[in-house]
Amino acid sequence: HVQLVESGGGSVQAGGSLRLSCAASGYTVGSGCMGWSRQAPGKERERVASIDRYGNTKYADSVKGRFTISLDGAKNALLLQMNSLKPDDTAMYYCAAARTSWCGGIYPYWGQGTQVTVS
């Protein structure tokens, strides 16, 4: 069984920072595509960042330059460093993974989500 568990969410003032973590079990980080998506009430789900098994990263224009996605192989975790947070970043953030080496397809594995609130 693949399990993804997010942590690190919370409430922060505009301009502040948070680091989200996604601990994986039954799946080795770096073996396939992994990413972070977010969804705010009444809005569509948005892919904010991804990283494939070769280290290639992609970011949504809305977060580029402020967010950084990375892997922690020692902890088998996916990370998302979020700086210069804005109220529009308020959403539930979800970790996702796939067996595919390159990103672009569907994510079959998802975490439960962690809430980020920026005021």
WOSULLIN-V238081 format. One record per pair of residues at least 12 apart in sequence whose C-alpha atoms are under 7 Angstrom apart, sorted by sequence separation. I is the first residue (numbers start at 1). J is the second residue. D is the distance in Angstrom with one decimal. If there is no record, write none. Layout:
BEGIN
i & j & d
I & J & D
I & J & D
END
This chain:
BEGIN
i & j & d
8 & 20 & 4.6
36 & 48 & 5.8
48 & 60 & 4.9
68 & 80 & 5.6
69 & 81 & 6.5
97 & 109 & 5.2
7 & 20 & 5.7
8 & 21 & 6.2
36 & 49 & 5.4
47 & 60 & 6.8
67 & 80 & 6.7
68 & 81 & 5.1
96 & 109 & 5.5
97 & 110 & 6.7
6 & 20 & 6.9
7 & 21 & 5.3
35 & 49 & 5.5
36 & 50 & 6.3
67 & 81 & 5.5
68 & 82 & 6.7
96 & 110 & 4.5
6 & 21 & 5.5
7 & 22 & 6.5
35 & 50 & 3.9
48 & 63 & 6.8
67 & 82 & 4.5
95 & 110 & 5.8
96 & 111 & 6.4
6 & 22 & 4.3
34 & 50 & 5.7
35 & 51 & 6.2
66 & 82 & 6.1
67 & 83 & 6.1
94 & 110 & 6.9
95 & 111 & 5.3
5 & 22 & 5.3
6 & 23 & 6.5
34 & 51 & 5.5
66 & 83 & 5.2
94 & 111 & 5.8
4 & 22 & 6.1
5 & 23 & 5.2
33 & 51 & 5.8
34 & 52 & 6.4
66 & 84 & 6.2
94 & 112 & 6.7
95 & 113 & 6.9
4 & 23 & 5.7
5 & 24 & 6.7
33 & 52 & 4.2
50 & 69 & 6.9
94 & 113 & 4.4
4 & 24 & 4.7
32 & 52 & 5.8
33 & 53 & 5.9
49 & 69 & 6.5
93 & 113 & 5.2
94 & 114 & 6.7
3 & 24 & 5.8
4 & 25 & 6.7
32 & 53 & 4.8
92 & 113 & 6.0
93 & 114 & 5.3
3 & 25 & 5.2
31 & 53 & 5.4
92 & 114 & 5.6
93 & 115 & 6.2
2 & 25 & 5.7
3 & 26 & 6.5
30 & 53 & 4.8
92 & 115 & 4.5
2 & 26 & 4.4
91 & 115 & 6.1
92 & 116 & 6.1
1 & 26 & 5.6
2 & 27 & 5.9
91 & 116 & 5.6
90 & 116 & 5.4
91 & 117 & 6.7
90 & 117 & 4.6
90 & 118 & 5.5
89 & 118 & 6.7
87 & 118 & 4.7
86 & 118 & 6.1
87 & 119 & 5.5
85 & 118 & 6.8
29 & 71 & 6.9
29 & 73 & 6.6
29 & 76 & 5.6
28 & 76 & 6.4
29 & 77 & 6.4
53 & 101 & 5.4
52 & 101 & 6.0
53 & 102 & 6.8
40 & 90 & 6.8
52 & 102 & 5.2
40 & 91 & 4.4
52 & 103 & 5.8
24 & 76 & 6.0
39 & 91 & 5.2
40 & 92 & 6.3
23 & 76 & 6.3
24 & 77 & 5.8
38 & 91 & 5.9
39 & 92 & 5.4
23 & 77 & 4.5
38 & 92 & 5.4
39 & 93 & 6.7
22 & 77 & 5.2
23 & 78 & 6.7
38 & 93 & 4.3
21 & 77 & 6.5
22 & 78 & 4.9
37 & 93 & 5.8
38 & 94 & 5.9
21 & 78 & 5.8
22 & 79 & 6.3
36 & 93 & 6.8
37 & 94 & 5.2
21 & 79 & 4.6
36 & 94 & 5.6
37 & 95 & 6.6
20 & 79 & 5.6
21 & 80 & 6.5
36 & 95 & 4.8
19 & 79 & 7.0
20 & 80 & 5.0
35 & 95 & 6.0
36 & 96 & 6.1
19 & 80 & 5.6
20 & 81 & 6.4
35 & 96 & 5.3
19 & 81 & 4.5
34 & 96 & 5.7
35 & 97 & 6.4
18 & 81 & 6.3
19 & 82 & 5.9
34 & 97 & 4.3
18 & 82 & 5.2
33 & 97 & 5.8
34 & 98 & 6.4
17 & 82 & 5.4
18 & 83 & 6.7
33 & 98 & 5.3
17 & 83 & 4.4
32 & 98 & 5.8
33 & 99 & 6.6
16 & 83 & 6.2
17 & 84 & 6.2
32 & 99 & 4.9
33 & 100 & 5.9
16 & 84 & 5.5
17 & 85 & 6.2
32 & 100 & 5.2
33 & 101 & 5.6
15 & 84 & 4.2
16 & 85 & 5.5
32 & 101 & 4.4
33 & 102 & 5.8
15 & 85 & 4.9
31 & 101 & 6.8
32 & 102 & 6.9
33 & 103 & 5.2
14 & 85 & 5.4
15 & 86 & 6.4
14 & 86 & 5.1
14 & 87 & 6.4
22 & 95 & 6.3
6 & 95 & 6.6
4 & 95 & 6.9
14 & 118 & 5.7
6 & 111 & 6.4
9 & 114 & 5.3
10 & 115 & 6.1
11 & 116 & 6.1
12 & 117 & 6.4
13 & 118 & 5.5
14 & 119 & 5.6
4 & 110 & 6.3
5 & 111 & 5.4
6 & 112 & 7.0
9 & 115 & 5.3
10 & 116 & 5.1
11 & 117 & 4.6
12 & 118 & 5.1
13 & 119 & 5.1
2 & 109 & 7.0
4 & 111 & 4.6
5 & 112 & 6.6
6 & 113 & 5.9
7 & 114 & 6.1
9 & 116 & 5.0
10 & 117 & 6.2
11 & 118 & 5.9
12 & 119 & 6.5
3 & 111 & 7.0
6 & 114 & 5.9
END
